[in-house]
Amino acid sequence: MNGIKKINPKLLKIPTRAYSQGIVIPLGNAELMYVTGQLSQDADGNVVAPNNTEEQTKVVFSRIKEILREGEMTFDDVVKIQIFIKDIKESKIVSALRDEIFKDAKPASTLVEVSGFIKEGCMIEIEVTAYKNI
């Protein structure tokens, strides 16, 4: 895997399984970054703001921001966002936060309801793909 960078910021929970928080792939004069689906958790893996979609969404976006920063990218470089939410009735809350963060980037976006997550109390998981000319 020539030139591929694995991104695992020390401020976040370091994966204990076979994955990275982010992967940056060189593409000639550009880079493509995939950010693993993020849950609302602290560095020890404890759920932050259990069952609170709005607060969890803010935590998840802060985690994504840190991963992007470590990969030398920003929210403005995001081209695709996938949002998985436990209660579709709270989609307006999530969409409002997404719209504020990505008001300039306007990435392709998917939001779907799911039945649950790997950690009890989690209400949302978000993954993004980013692209940047270098």
Secondary structure by P-SEA (a helix, b strand, c coil): cccbbbbbbccccccccccccbbbbbcccbbbbbbcccccccccccccccccaaaaaaaaaaaaaaaaaaaccccccccbbbbbbccccaaaaaaaaaaaaaccccccbbbbbccccccccccccccbbbbbcc
